[in-house]
Amino acid sequence: MRTGTLIRTLLVLSLMGVVPLVADDKPDDPTREARQALTQKGLSPRVIPLADFHNGVEPENFKKRTGAAYKPSRNEDPAIPAQCWIETGYGTQNACLFCHTDYLAKEKHGNAFPLGEDQILYSFPTPDLNKVLWRNTIFPEEILARLKKEGVPLPKPGDVGYVREDNWTPAYDASRRAGHNSWMNPKSSEFVLFPALDPGHLYPARGNDPTGGGKHGYVDTAGFVMDEKAQPTGWRAVNFFPYGIFTPMSGSVSGIYLRLPRPFMTKGGVVDLDIYKQNLDLLERNIKNQQPKETHYFGDASKIKVARGFFPVGSEFAHPLHYVDLNADGQTGAKLDGVAPAAAHRYEFPGTRSKRVKEIRYMYKWKEVGIEDIDEDAHPDGVVLGREGQGWVDNNAGWLLSAYIEDRKGQLRPQTTEELMQCIGCHGKVGNTVDSVWSFERKLPGSDGWREMDYGAYNARTPQTSRLHDYRQTGSDFGEKGFFMHVVVGANLWGVMPKEIATELKRYAATQQETLGLKLDLETVFSDEALKNMAMEERKAHLLERQQIMRAYVAGGEYLEPGTNGKG
């Protein structure tokens, strides 16, 4: 066949929605079906060998895309997140249980990864993985040294002005301002899966003119994101009970926004928010395993079955990950203390969520899956589907994952495939997610859960107080926060003890020394730096005393405000 005829044939097949086999297609290729389906949707997937990361193969155009020279990690399994190297503290803590459990898999509720044994084994598959390969996580001073050597200006630790500058809006403007509102942005070569959530639509609703005369959108009192014309965008804010790793004390806070496909928000082709509310309520009951009686969704989605433990195809999650700004509590107006003076969008996010984002993360449910489709066998050996330079991968469990992270100038860039492998590790291969999602199963009850993520209605005037109830941990006598502090000797999933929490625990311990029989110096007990240089037996003794103090603190409900949240 002549070249011209071949090209015309391929073009006709493409227009017909038929994806012809390419030269490297093999009948036994486990990625073949997914590649063809994603190509039909308009993406350009590639098979990326995981061995490239272990062998130090530099991604194409890496320096041009990131602004940095490539530094190979030699990581043979980058799907293992950095948190997994947390130490057990000689048996004084177990942070592994917050990811590696059996319950959902046994229930066959949106999960097929019974990984509870990992809490006991605490082992990696090869000797090479017994050292932390995410150096930037444990040696941040190396990053500072490199950037300083290259003359890149660095904000000082106390310079909150940096986190009050908006870097989300420029990325959105560059990729989405042309009006592409669907899940995929075909006209953007690198930001093809940047979420269609306009930060200019996230103003807090205030007064009788929440759009400011049509200048911006807003989040209404039911959590719906409205545009400049006060019309629903389909996005709805979700307020969920946070994990220990996403709290102000850990340095990262989140927003979560969910959008279902248009048929879920229409009846007879007309947008109907009551129908949308019914569908979102049904979805919530389904994901929370509350055994809804309905078998199908409502409105124009009435032909779509409710699949137990699974989101419908076309579901989207947008997840901005923010720095912490203690002035950010959802204000709007002319004078704001949590926004840089020159910021184009004059509002604060709530919940200490800074104007600057560390990352924008996104999930799109691209195909229907069942329990039998998402177990370990769903992950082909040695490869991942994605597209280097576009910042997305297939998690092999029905979802596309994409993420955009700060570059050295503070602007958002697509993550590399190796960086995205951590996303697969958390959203595809753990025991605590329902259909690969962490947040929605933890949505706060009722209307409290349909609003911006605000970390207990945080108020900058009373930063020491959270208005979150501590919901009881199933199978224990504690609330979830209390249970968390009962099983760790740090204060987050990194095993770190922030000085603010250490100060409170030392205050408590000083009043209980005789009762608890404490023998060691409290300053040393709660100093991570001091413990690093101790011999094993001495260090273990200090950690055991720290554990004793933390457990007594929790058992007495000292972490709860008197008269609220279950105490008093």
KOLLO-425601 format. One record per residue (C-alpha): residue number from 0; residue in one letter; z, x, y. Coordinates in nm, 2 decimals, decimal comma. Layout:
REM KOLLO-425601
> i;aa;up;east;north
> NUM;A;Z;X;Y
...
This chain:
REM KOLLO-425601
> i;aa;up;east;north
> 0;M;0,00;0,00;0,00
> 1;R;-0,10;0,14;0,34
> 2;T;0,18;0,21;0,60
> 3;G;0,07;-0,07;0,83
> 4;T;0,06;-0,33;0,55
> 5;L;0,41;-0,21;0,43
> 6;I;0,56;-0,25;0,78
> 7;R;0,41;-0,60;0,82
> 8;T;0,54;-0,70;0,48
> 9;L;0,89;-0,57;0,56
> 10;L;0,88;-0,75;0,89
> 11;V;0,78;-1,08;0,73
> 12;L;1,05;-1,05;0,46
> 13;S;1,31;-0,97;0,73
> 14;L;1,21;-1,28;0,93
> 15;M;1,24;-1,49;0,61
> 16;G;1,60;-1,37;0,57
> 17;V;1,50;-1,16;0,26
> 18;V;1,65;-0,81;0,24
> 19;P;1,41;-0,59;0,04
> 20;L;1,55;-0,31;-0,17
> 21;V;1,55;0,03;0,00
> 22;A;1,47;0,35;-0,17
> 23;D;1,83;0,45;-0,25
> 24;D;1,92;0,10;-0,39
> 25;K;2,03;0,12;-0,76
> 26;P;2,08;-0,18;-0,98
> 27;D;2,44;-0,07;-1,07
> 28;D;2,54;0,02;-0,71
> 29;P;2,87;-0,17;-0,65
> 30;T;2,79;-0,19;-0,27
> 31;R;2,44;-0,32;-0,31
> 32;E;2,52;-0,69;-0,28
> 33;A;2,75;-0,64;0,02
> 34;R;2,50;-0,41;0,20
> 35;Q;2,23;-0,67;0,17
> 36;A;2,45;-0,96;0,28
> 37;L;2,57;-0,76;0,59
> 38;T;2,22;-0,66;0,67
> 39;Q;2,11;-1,02;0,67
> 40;K;2,39;-1,09;0,92
> 41;G;2,24;-0,83;1,16
> 42;L;2,45;-0,53;1,09
> 43;S;2,33;-0,19;0,96
> 44;P;2,58;-0,09;0,69
> 45;R;2,58;0,26;0,54
> 46;V;2,75;0,39;0,23
> 47;I;3,00;0,66;0,35
> 48;P;3,13;0,89;0,08
> 49;L;3,51;0,94;0,10
> 50;A;3,46;1,30;-0,02
> 51;D;3,32;1,37;0,33
> 52;F;3,67;1,36;0,47
> 53;H;3,82;1,58;0,20
> 54;N;3,53;1,83;0,24
> 55;G;3,55;1,83;0,62
> 56;V;3,19;1,70;0,68
> 57;E;3,16;1,64;1,05
> 58;P;3,04;1,28;1,14
> 59;E;2,70;1,27;1,31
> 60;N;2,73;1,31;1,69
> 61;F;3,10;1,34;1,67
> 62;K;3,16;1,54;1,99
> 63;K;2,91;1,33;2,19
> 64;R;3,09;1,01;2,08
> 65;T;3,45;1,13;2,12
> 66;G;3,44;1,42;2,37
> 67;A;3,63;1,64;2,13
> 68;A;3,54;1,91;1,87
> 69;Y;3,57;1,79;1,51
> 70;K;3,89;1,91;1,34
> 71;P;3,86;1,83;0,96
> 72;S;4,17;1,68;0,81
> 73;R;4,07;1,76;0,45
> 74;N;4,23;1,43;0,36
> 75;E;4,12;1,30;0,02
> 76;D;4,27;0,96;0,08
> 77;P;4,28;0,86;0,45
> 78;A;4,35;0,50;0,35
> 79;I;4,71;0,60;0,31
> 80;P;4,86;0,54;0,65
> 81;A;5,08;0,80;0,82
> 82;Q;5,39;0,57;0,78
> 83;C;5,37;0,62;0,40
> 84;W;5,51;0,98;0,44
> 85;I;5,84;0,85;0,56
> 86;E;6,12;1,02;0,37
> 87;T;6,37;0,83;0,16
> 88;G;6,66;1,02;0,32
> 89;Y;6,80;1,12;-0,03
> 90;G;6,80;0,75;-0,12
> 91;T;6,96;0,63;0,20
> 92;Q;6,66;0,42;0,31
> 93;N;6,38;0,22;0,16
> 94;A;6,11;0,14;0,42
> 95;C;5,85;0,11;0,14
> 96;L;5,95;-0,25;0,06
> 97;F;5,80;-0,38;0,38
> 98;C;5,45;-0,31;0,25
> 99;H;5,48;-0,26;-0,13
> 100;T;5,61;-0,58;-0,30
> 101;D;5,51;-0,81;-0,59
> 102;Y;5,60;-1,15;-0,46
> 103;L;5,27;-1,27;-0,31
> 104;A;5,06;-1,13;-0,60
> 105;K;5,29;-1,31;-0,85
> 106;E;5,24;-1,63;-0,65
> 107;K;4,87;-1,56;-0,64
> 108;H;4,88;-1,65;-0,28
> 109;G;4,61;-1,46;-0,09
> 110;N;4,72;-1,13;-0,25
> 111;A;4,64;-0,95;-0,58
> 112;F;4,83;-0,62;-0,52
> 113;P;5,16;-0,61;-0,71
> 114;L;5,29;-0,28;-0,57
> 115;G;5,66;-0,32;-0,60
> 116;E;5,69;-0,02;-0,83
> 117;D;5,58;0,21;-0,54
> 118;Q;5,93;0,16;-0,40
> 119;I;6,07;0,34;-0,71
> 120;L;5,80;0,59;-0,78
> 121;Y;5,75;0,70;-0,42
> 122;S;5,47;0,94;-0,53
> 123;F;5,12;1,02;-0,43
> 124;P;4,83;1,05;-0,68
> 125;T;4,76;1,43;-0,62
> 126;P;4,96;1,73;-0,50
> 127;D;4,73;1,77;-0,19
> 128;L;4,87;1,44;-0,06
> 129;N;5,23;1,56;-0,07
> 130;K;5,18;1,70;0,28
> 131;V;5,12;1,48;0,59
> 132;L;4,75;1,51;0,68
> 133;W;4,77;1,31;1,00
> 134;R;4,87;1,61;1,21
> 135;N;4,84;1,43;1,54
> 136;T;5,12;1,20;1,43
> 137;I;5,38;1,46;1,35
> 138;F;5,27;1,74;1,59
> 139;P;5,18;1,56;1,92
> 140;E;5,25;1,89;2,10
> 141;E;4,93;2,03;1,94
> 142;I;4,73;1,75;2,12
> 143;L;4,90;1,84;2,45
> 144;A;4,82;2,21;2,41
> 145;R;4,45;2,14;2,33
> 146;L;4,40;1,90;2,62
> 147;K;4,58;2,13;2,86
> 148;K;4,36;2,42;2,75
> 149;E;4,05;2,21;2,82
> 150;G;4,17;2,11;3,16
> 151;V;4,21;1,74;3,08
> 152;P;4,47;1,59;3,32
> 153;L;4,77;1,45;3,14
> 154;P;5,02;1,19;3,26
> 155;K;5,38;1,30;3,26
> 156;P;5,62;1,11;3,03
> 157;G;5,78;0,93;3,32
> 158;D;5,44;0,84;3,48
> 159;V;5,43;0,47;3,42
> 160;G;5,13;0,44;3,65
> 161;Y;4,90;0,55;3,37
> 162;V;5,00;0,26;3,14
> 163;R;4,95;0,01;3,43
> 164;E;4,58;0,09;3,46
> 165;D;4,34;-0,15;3,29
> 166;N;4,11;0,01;3,03
> 167;W;4,04;-0,31;2,84
> 168;T;3,83;-0,48;3,11
> 169;P;3,58;-0,19;3,15
> 170;A;3,52;-0,19;2,78
> 171;Y;3,47;-0,56;2,77
> 172;D;3,24;-0,55;3,08
> 173;A;3,03;-0,28;2,92
> 174;S;2,99;-0,46;2,59
> 175;R;3,03;-0,83;2,64
> 176;R;2,98;-0,93;3,00
> 177;A;2,61;-1,02;2,94
> 178;G;2,74;-1,33;2,78
> 179;H;2,73;-1,27;2,40
> 180;N;3,02;-1,48;2,28
> 181;S;2,97;-1,47;1,91
> 182;W;3,15;-1,25;1,66
> 183;M;2,88;-0,99;1,67
> 184;N;2,73;-0,83;1,98
> 185;P;2,37;-0,74;1,88
> 186;K;2,28;-0,58;2,21
> 187;S;2,55;-0,32;2,20
> 188;S;2,48;-0,01;1,98
> 189;E;2,83;0,12;1,96
> 190;F;3,05;-0,19;2,05
> 191;V;2,87;-0,42;1,81
> 192;L;3,20;-0,57;1,69
> 193;F;3,41;-0,55;2,00
> 194;P;3,59;-0,89;2,02
> 195;A;3,45;-1,16;2,25
> 196;L;3,80;-1,21;2,40
> 197;D;3,77;-1,17;2,78
> 198;P;4,09;-1,01;2,93
> 199;G;4,00;-1,20;3,25
> 200;H;4,08;-1,52;3,06
> 201;L;4,44;-1,41;2,98
> 202;Y;4,60;-1,50;3,31
> 203;P;4,93;-1,69;3,26
> 204;A;4,88;-2,06;3,35
> 205;R;5,04;-2,12;3,69
> 206;G;5,03;-2,42;3,93
> 207;N;4,76;-2,68;3,99
> 208;D;4,48;-2,42;4,00
> 209;P;4,52;-2,20;3,70
> 210;T;4,16;-2,06;3,73
> 211;G;4,22;-1,94;4,09
> 212;G;3,93;-2,14;4,22
> 213;G;3,71;-2,05;3,92
> 214;K;3,77;-1,67;3,95
> 215;H;3,94;-1,63;3,61
> 216;G;4,05;-1,80;3,29
> 217;Y;4,40;-1,86;3,17
> 218;V;4,62;-1,92;2,86
> 219;D;4,74;-2,28;2,87
> 220;T;5,08;-2,41;2,77
> 221;A;4,96;-2,46;2,41
> 222;G;4,83;-2,11;2,38
> 223;F;4,46;-2,20;2,41
> 224;V;4,25;-1,94;2,60
> 225;M;4,05;-2,12;2,87
> 226;D;3,76;-1,98;3,07
> 227;E;3,68;-1,99;3,45
> 228;K;3,57;-2,35;3,42
> 229;A;3,89;-2,45;3,24
> 230;Q;3,70;-2,49;2,92
> 231;P;3,83;-2,37;2,58
> 232;T;3,70;-2,04;2,45
> 233;G;3,81;-2,11;2,10
> 234;W;4,07;-1,83;2,11
> 235;R;4,44;-1,92;2,07
> 236;A;4,73;-1,69;2,13
> 237;V;4,97;-1,64;1,83
> 238;N;5,34;-1,55;1,88
> 239;F;5,48;-1,40;1,56
> 240;F;5,81;-1,24;1,45
> 241;P;5,74;-0,87;1,49
> 242;Y;5,77;-0,60;1,24
> 243;G;5,99;-0,30;1,30
> 244;I;5,69;-0,08;1,37
> 245;F;5,55;-0,31;1,65
> 246;T;5,85;-0,35;1,88
> 247;P;5,93;-0,20;2,23
> 248;M;6,16;0,05;2,06
> 249;S;5,88;0,20;1,86
> 250;G;5,65;0,25;2,16
> 251;S;5,38;0,00;2,06
> 252;V;5,36;-0,38;2,12
> 253;S;5,08;-0,63;2,03
> 254;G;4,90;-0,94;2,13
> 255;I;4,74;-1,15;1,86
> 256;Y;4,46;-1,41;1,92
> 257;L;4,29;-1,62;1,65
> 258;R;3,95;-1,80;1,67
> 259;L;3,80;-2,03;1,41
> 260;P;3,43;-2,11;1,39
> 261;R;3,30;-2,39;1,61
> 262;P;3,30;-2,67;1,35
> 263;F;3,68;-2,64;1,33
> 264;M;3,71;-2,73;1,70
> 265;T;3,45;-3,01;1,72
> 266;K;3,40;-3,37;1,61
> 267;G;3,05;-3,50;1,62
> 268;G;2,94;-3,18;1,79
> 269;V;3,18;-3,23;2,08
> 270;V;3,47;-3,00;2,14
> 271;D;3,80;-3,18;2,05
> 272;L;4,12;-2,98;2,10
> 273;D;4,31;-3,24;1,90
> 274;I;4,09;-3,17;1,60
> 275;Y;4,12;-2,80;1,66
> 276;K;4,50;-2,83;1,67
> 277;Q;4,50;-3,02;1,34
> 278;N;4,29;-2,76;1,17
> 279;L;4,50;-2,47;1,30
> 280;D;4,82;-2,66;1,19
> 281;L;4,66;-2,71;0,84
> 282;L;4,56;-2,34;0,83
> 283;E;4,92;-2,24;0,92
> 284;R;5,07;-2,45;0,65
> 285;N;4,82;-2,31;0,40
> 286;I;4,88;-1,94;0,49
> 287;K;5,26;-1,99;0,49
> 288;N;5,23;-2,14;0,14
> 289;Q;5,38;-2,47;0,25
> 290;Q;5,15;-2,64;0,00
> 291;P;4,96;-2,88;0,22
> 292;K;4,83;-3,20;0,06
> 293;E;4,50;-3,19;0,24
> 294;T;4,21;-3,05;0,04
> 295;H;3,96;-3,02;0,33
> 296;Y;3,97;-2,94;0,70
> 297;F;3,91;-3,20;0,98
> 298;G;3,63;-3,29;1,22
> 299;D;3,30;-3,11;1,17
> 300;A;3,47;-2,88;0,92
> 301;S;3,54;-3,17;0,69
> 302;K;3,32;-3,03;0,41
> 303;I;3,50;-2,70;0,41
> 304;K;3,77;-2,68;0,14
> 305;V;4,12;-2,55;0,20
> 306;A;4,13;-2,24;-0,01
> 307;R;4,50;-2,17;-0,10
> 308;G;4,61;-1,85;0,07
> 309;F;4,28;-1,77;0,24
> 310;F;4,13;-1,81;0,58
> 311;P;3,79;-1,98;0,62
> 312;V;3,48;-1,77;0,66
> 313;G;3,42;-1,70;1,02
> 314;S;3,78;-1,66;1,12
> 315;E;3,85;-1,39;1,38
> 316;F;4,15;-1,20;1,49
> 317;A;4,17;-0,99;1,81
> 318;H;4,46;-0,75;1,83
> 319;P;4,52;-0,55;2,15
> 320;L;4,78;-0,28;2,09
> 321;H;4,96;-0,19;2,41
> 322;Y;5,19;0,07;2,55
> 323;V;5,54;-0,04;2,65
> 324;D;5,60;-0,13;3,02
> 325;L;5,95;-0,27;3,08
> 326;N;5,82;-0,44;3,40
> 327;A;5,56;-0,64;3,21
> 328;D;5,69;-0,99;3,16
> 329;G;5,40;-1,22;3,23
> 330;Q;5,40;-1,24;3,61
> 331;T;5,10;-1,32;3,82
> 332;G;5,03;-1,33;4,19
> 333;A;4,99;-1,09;4,48
> 334;K;5,28;-0,86;4,41
> 335;L;5,32;-0,73;4,06
> 336;D;5,53;-0,44;3,94
> 337;G;5,36;-0,40;3,60
> 338;V;5,00;-0,35;3,72
> 339;A;4,84;-0,06;3,91
> 340;P;4,77;-0,15;4,27
> 341;A;4,40;-0,11;4,23
> 342;A;4,37;-0,32;3,92
> 343;A;4,10;-0,58;3,93
> 344;H;4,29;-0,84;3,72
> 345;R;4,61;-0,93;3,89
> 346;Y;4,84;-1,04;3,62
> 347;E;5,09;-0,89;3,38
> 348;F;5,09;-0,94;3,00
> 349;P;5,43;-1,07;2,87
> 350;G;5,66;-0,90;2,62
> 351;T;5,65;-0,54;2,77
> 352;R;5,28;-0,53;2,69
> 353;S;5,13;-0,28;2,94
> 354;K;4,80;-0,33;3,12
> 355;R;4,65;-0,03;2,94
> 356;V;4,58;-0,07;2,57
> 357;K;4,60;0,20;2,31
> 358;E;4,36;0,02;2,09
> 359;I;4,16;-0,30;2,05
> 360;R;4,15;-0,41;1,69
> 361;Y;3,94;-0,69;1,54
> 362;M;3,90;-0,87;1,21
> 363;Y;3,61;-1,09;1,11
> 364;K;3,61;-1,29;0,78
> 365;W;3,25;-1,24;0,68
> 366;K;3,25;-1,38;0,32
> 367;E;3,45;-1,61;0,10
> 368;V;3,67;-1,45;-0,16
> 369;G;3,93;-1,56;-0,42
> 370;I;4,22;-1,39;-0,59
> 371;E;3,98;-1,25;-0,85
> 372;D;3,78;-1,08;-0,58
> 373;I;4,04;-0,88;-0,39
> 374;D;4,23;-0,67;-0,65
> 375;E;4,20;-0,30;-0,70
> 376;D;3,87;-0,34;-0,88
> 377;A;3,72;-0,48;-0,55
> 378;H;3,73;-0,13;-0,40
> 379;P;3,43;0,08;-0,52
> 380;D;3,53;0,43;-0,62
> 381;G;3,47;0,71;-0,37
> 382;V;3,28;0,52;-0,10
> 383;V;3,33;0,28;0,19
> 384;L;3,08;0,05;0,37
> 385;G;3,06;0,09;0,74
> 386;R;2,86;0,24;1,02
> 387;E;2,97;0,57;1,18
> 388;G;2,96;0,55;1,55
> 389;Q;3,00;0,17;1,56
> 390;G;3,37;0,16;1,47
> 391;W;3,37;-0,09;1,18
> 392;V;3,42;-0,09;0,80
> 393;D;3,42;-0,35;0,52
> 394;N;3,77;-0,38;0,36
> 395;N;3,62;-0,50;0,03
> 396;A;3,83;-0,82;0,05
> 397;G;3,61;-1,04;0,27
> 398;W;3,68;-0,89;0,61
> 399;L;3,51;-0,66;0,85
> 400;L;3,76;-0,44;1,04
> 401;S;3,68;-0,27;1,37
> 402;A;3,88;-0,08;1,62
> 403;Y;3,84;0,10;1,95
> 404;I;4,08;0,36;2,06
> 405;E;4,15;0,57;2,37
> 406;D;3,94;0,88;2,42
> 407;R;4,07;1,19;2,60
> 408;K;3,99;1,02;2,93
> 409;G;4,18;0,71;2,85
> 410;Q;3,87;0,49;2,79
> 411;L;3,80;0,30;2,47
> 412;R;3,56;0,44;2,21
> 413;P;3,47;0,32;1,86
> 414;Q;3,70;0,47;1,59
> 415;T;3,55;0,71;1,34
> 416;T;3,53;0,59;0,98
> 417;E;3,81;0,83;0,88
> 418;E;4,03;0,67;1,14
> 419;L;3,93;0,32;1,02
> 420;M;4,04;0,41;0,66
> 421;Q;4,40;0,35;0,77
> 422;C;4,30;0,00;0,87
> 423;I;4,18;-0,06;0,51
> 424;G;4,50;0,09;0,38
> 425;C;4,71;-0,17;0,57
> 426;H;4,46;-0,46;0,56
> 427;G;4,33;-0,45;0,21
> 428;K;4,56;-0,26;-0,03
> 429;V;4,92;-0,37;0,03
> 430;G;5,14;-0,64;-0,12
> 431;N;5,27;-0,81;0,19
> 432;T;4,95;-0,95;0,35
> 433;V;4,81;-1,30;0,30
> 434;D;4,43;-1,26;0,28
> 435;S;4,46;-0,91;0,44
> 436;V;4,64;-1,05;0,75
> 437;W;4,99;-0,95;0,85
> 438;S;5,06;-1,16;1,15
> 439;F;4,98;-1,53;1,09
> 440;E;5,21;-1,58;0,80
> 441;R;5,49;-1,48;1,04
> 442;K;5,39;-1,71;1,33
> 443;L;5,70;-1,86;1,49
> 444;P;5,76;-2,23;1,41
> 445;G;5,60;-2,50;1,62
> 446;S;5,50;-2,45;1,98
> 447;D;5,70;-2,12;2,00
> 448;G;5,43;-1,97;1,78
> 449;W;5,14;-2,09;1,99
> 450;R;5,17;-1,88;2,30
> 451;E;5,13;-1,52;2,41
> 452;M;5,31;-1,26;2,20
> 453;D;5,62;-1,21;2,42
> 454;Y;5,88;-1,04;2,21
> 455;G;6,16;-1,30;2,24
> 456;A;6,05;-1,43;2,59
> 457;Y;6,12;-1,09;2,73
> 458;N;6,24;-1,09;3,09
> 459;A;6,24;-0,76;3,29
> 460;R;6,56;-0,88;3,48
> 461;T;6,75;-0,89;3,15
> 462;P;6,57;-0,63;2,93
> 463;Q;6,87;-0,59;2,69
> 464;T;6,84;-0,95;2,56
> 465;S;6,59;-1,10;2,32
> 466;R;6,56;-1,47;2,27
> 467;L;6,43;-1,44;1,91
> 468;H;6,63;-1,60;1,64
> 469;D;6,69;-1,36;1,34
> 470;Y;6,53;-1,57;1,06
> 471;R;6,70;-1,53;0,73
> 472;Q;6,55;-1,27;0,49
> 473;T;6,47;-1,45;0,16
> 474;G;6,70;-1,35;-0,11
> 475;S;6,96;-1,18;0,11
> 476;D;7,26;-1,27;0,33
> 477;F;7,10;-1,12;0,64
> 478;G;6,85;-1,21;0,90
> 479;E;6,53;-1,02;0,88
> 480;K;6,62;-0,77;1,16
> 481;G;6,96;-0,73;1,01
> 482;F;6,81;-0,67;0,66
> 483;F;6,57;-0,41;0,81
> 484;M;6,86;-0,22;0,96
> 485;H;7,05;-0,25;0,63
> 486;V;6,78;-0,07;0,43
> 487;V;6,68;0,21;0,67
> 488;V;6,86;0,49;0,85
> 489;G;6,60;0,51;1,12
> 490;A;6,52;0,21;1,35
> 491;N;6,15;0,16;1,27
> 492;L;5,90;0,22;0,99
> 493;W;5,85;0,58;1,10
> 494;G;6,22;0,66;1,03
> 495;V;6,29;0,74;1,39
> 496;M;6,62;0,67;1,56
> 497;P;6,55;0,59;1,93
> 498;K;6,83;0,71;2,17
> 499;E;6,89;0,35;2,30
> 500;I;6,97;0,22;1,95
> 501;A;7,17;0,54;1,87
> 502;T;7,38;0,49;2,18
> 503;E;7,47;0,13;2,08
> 504;L;7,55;0,24;1,72
> 505;K;7,77;0,53;1,85
> 506;R;7,95;0,28;2,07
> 507;Y;8,02;0,06;1,78
> 508;A;8,12;0,34;1,55
> 509;A;8,37;0,48;1,80
> 510;T;8,56;0,16;1,77
> 511;Q;8,55;0,15;1,39
> 512;Q;8,62;0,51;1,29
> 513;E;8,95;0,44;1,12
> 514;T;8,84;0,11;0,96
> 515;L;8,53;0,28;0,82
> 516;G;8,69;0,61;0,74
> 517;L;8,44;0,81;0,94
> 518;K;8,48;1,18;0,92
> 519;L;8,17;1,34;1,09
> 520;D;8,08;1,39;1,45
> 521;L;7,90;1,08;1,58
> 522;E;7,66;1,27;1,81
> 523;T;7,54;1,47;1,51
> 524;V;7,52;1,18;1,28
> 525;F;7,27;1,00;1,51
> 526;S;7,07;1,30;1,62
> 527;D;6,74;1,33;1,43
> 528;E;6,69;1,68;1,58
> 529;A;7,02;1,80;1,46
> 530;L;6,96;1,67;1,11
> 531;K;6,62;1,84;1,08
> 532;N;6,78;2,19;1,06
> 533;M;7,06;2,11;0,82
> 534;A;7,09;2,21;0,46
> 535;M;7,03;1,94;0,20
> 536;E;7,39;1,85;0,11
> 537;E;7,51;1,86;0,47
> 538;R;7,22;1,64;0,58
> 539;K;7,27;1,39;0,30
> 540;A;7,63;1,35;0,40
> 541;H;7,54;1,28;0,76
> 542;L;7,27;1,03;0,65
> 543;L;7,52;0,85;0,42
> 544;E;7,76;0,81;0,71
> 545;R;7,48;0,68;0,93
> 546;Q;7,39;0,43;0,66
> 547;Q;7,75;0,32;0,64
> 548;I;7,77;0,26;1,01
> 549;M;7,44;0,07;1,03
> 550;R;7,53;-0,15;0,74
> 551;A;7,87;-0,24;0,88
> 552;Y;7,71;-0,31;1,22
> 553;V;7,47;-0,55;1,06
> 554;A;7,73;-0,72;0,83
> 555;G;7,94;-0,80;1,13
> 556;G;7,65;-0,95;1,32
> 557;E;7,70;-0,70;1,60
> 558;Y;7,33;-0,68;1,68
> 559;L;7,32;-1,05;1,76
> 560;E;7,41;-1,19;2,11
> 561;P;7,74;-1,39;2,09
> 562;G;7,68;-1,76;2,10
> 563;T;7,31;-1,73;2,02
> 564;N;7,07;-1,64;1,75
> 565;G;7,31;-1,73;1,47
> 566;K;7,63;-1,56;1,60
> 567;G;7,93;-1,72;1,75
